[in-house]
Every structure is written in C-alpha cells, then in structure tokens.
Amino acid sequence: MRNLLLAFSLALSVTLFAEAGKVVLVAGGGNTPPPGKATDIQLNGPFGVDWNHQGEMFIIEIAGHRVMKVDAKGMLTLVAGSGAKGNNGDHGPGVKAAFNGMHSLAVTSNGQVLVADTWNNRVRMVDGRAMVHPFAGTGGKGFSGDGGPAVKAQFGGIYCLALDHGKKNLILTDLDNRRIRLVNLKVGEVSTAAGNGEKGAPKDGSLAVESPLVDPRAAVMDANNNLYILERSGHALRVVDAKGKIRTVMGTGKAGKGGVGGPALQTQMSGPKHLCVDGDGAILIADTENHRVLRYDPLKQTSSLVAGTGKKGNGGVGGPPEEAELFQPHGVHIGPQGKIYITDSSNNRVLRIDE
C-alpha cells in the first residue's frame, strides 16, 4: 500500500509539473545586431512568427521593419528589410527592400514567406532566394478587387495574415475596411468572408458578409472551417460558421480583466491583438493590453489563463507561464511539436512555453 501511495504521489507531481510548464526565451533580449545567436540579438518590436517545413522560424518586426530567420541551431539571420521605413525593393534582394509597419506573416506550404506590409496596405512575398515580390494589394489605400486578382485589389491596412487548415487560402484582416478577406492561393483571387464595411457589433445569427464589425484585428480558421475573428476595441471574439453565420463567443464588449476561468461570454479582454488555433481546436488569444494570453474552449464555451500575470513586466522567464510577466504581447502561435510561442512585443523578445 505504501509503495502504491508513493507511486500515485509521484505520478501526480509529474502531471502537475507537466501541466505547469515553464517559459523560455528563444529570441531577443540581447543587444547585438544579426547575424548571431537568436537570444543575443536585439529585436525591435517583434509582432509575428511562423515556421517552414524545415522547422525554421521567421520573425517580423513592426518597428525594425525586418524579416529574420532562426534556424534549428538557434542562429538568427536577416532575410529581408533594410531597417528603413518605406515601400520599395520589389523584385530585388530582400535585405535592400523597405517595409512599413509589418504586423504579421504566414509561411506557405512551398516555403514562401507572406508578409503583411500593413501601412503600405499590401502583402509582399519573400521567396526561397530571399527576393521580394508583390503578392496582394496595389499599395493604394481603398476597398476594391473582390472577384479579381489579389495584386490588383485594394486594402486598408492588413493587420493579420493566416492560412486556413489546408493552406489553400490566405486569410487577411483588412482592419480599416472592417472586413476579413481571402486570397485563393491557387488562382490568386480575392473575396470577402466577413464584414460589410460598417462599424458595429454584429447580430448573432446574421450573415457575416452582411454584418458590421467593430475593428477586426486578427482572424484564423480552424479545421472545421470556422472563422474566428478577434476585435481590438470591440474586446470580443466572434466566429463565422461554415454556413456563413456570425456570433459572439467570448468577451463582454467592454475592456477589463475579469471573468477568466468562467463562461467565455462573461470574460473581459482589453485590446486583444492576435489569435491562433491549438492542437485541440481551442483558440489562444493575445490579450495585449492585459499583458496575458487566454484560451477559449469552444466545446465548454469557457475561458482560461495560459500565460501572464496581468501586469506588465519582464520577469518570470524560466518559471511557470502564469508567473511570467509580459508587456503588450501582439502574437501567440503554435509552433513545432505543438508548443506555444508568444511574441512579447514591448519586451522585444519571443518566448516559448515548454512542458
């Protein structure tokens, strides 16, 4: 009996430790320019990350106007971006190109790095030779082009990029136009998936393409073709089902910190900026102005804390995620082996949660 109790106690302690995990630094936090060890490099406003099939991680910076790559050995190199703010360099070497306020990126199945060149109102592509090319948007701010080629369409500030589950469509969050738009990667055609351009909270059960949105900041699609939309000053998570109907699933619509651990519709957020789908089909949310990461469980319709104390800071690396201090995280991502990565933007670093 004593041995049985000891074994049970040990198993329980291991389980609790595995669930708790710890936060580790994977990039940023240093003071040297690239190339070099990723944790020695000085980052300047990292907002988004994504990976190719080789497990190499790409990072974009909003303030540094750069695209960087971290290889399997943890070495970071510059891929694109001269560091100057601008809108030039198409069809040339990435390191000579200028970008303006990049907010997000997505890596296609063939390894192309698609970059949301946000304040240039377009998407640009960095190919396998680190050359930059136009991909979507003319660069002029506006709304046009649905039903036609992406390179001739107009957008108004593309704040988030994501690929659908099959990596057949690129999901663009066209914030200034209050719409979520898609680019079919096979034919390059643009369409609208949600939003009618008007400002307002959509009515539950209404058609998404006929509904207003407050200010969509990010969008992602799960394996069942549910399109989740995160609203920044709307402080809410909404979902568009496979039939095109929209409803609110998390958030009260008012900024706050309360309700975590209970019903999702009673959970408060403050200026959430990014989201992703985890391996269980749950939605992870960068609750940016609350300096934390939350999880929405669509089956239980509840919320829970993933990381962050709720107060800005930079301590806690090496400890459990709920004790880690974050400062305006603008990205949360699922990386290789299903691990959670956080772009801790105002701390100029990228973190990972290890078990």
Beta strands, then each sheet from edge to edge (+ up, - down):
strand 1: 22-28
strand 2: 36-37
strand 3: 46-51
strand 4: 57-61
strand 5: 67-70
strand 6: 75-80
strand 7: 104-107
strand 8: 113-117
strand 9: 122-126
strand 10: 132-136
strand 11: 158-163
strand 12: 169-174
strand 13: 179-184
strand 14: 190-194
strand 15: 206-207
strand 16: 216-221
strand 17: 227-231
strand 18: 236-240
strand 19: 245-250
strand 20: 274-277
strand 21: 283-287
strand 22: 292-297
strand 23: 302-307
strand 24: 331-334
strand 25: 340-344
strand 26: 349-354
sheet 1: 1+ 26- 25+ 24-
sheet 2: 2+ 6- 5+ 4- 3+
sheet 3: 7+ 8- 9+ 10-
sheet 4: 11+ 12- 13+ 14-
sheet 5: 15+ 19- 18+ 17- 16+
sheet 6: 20+ 21- 22+ 23-
end
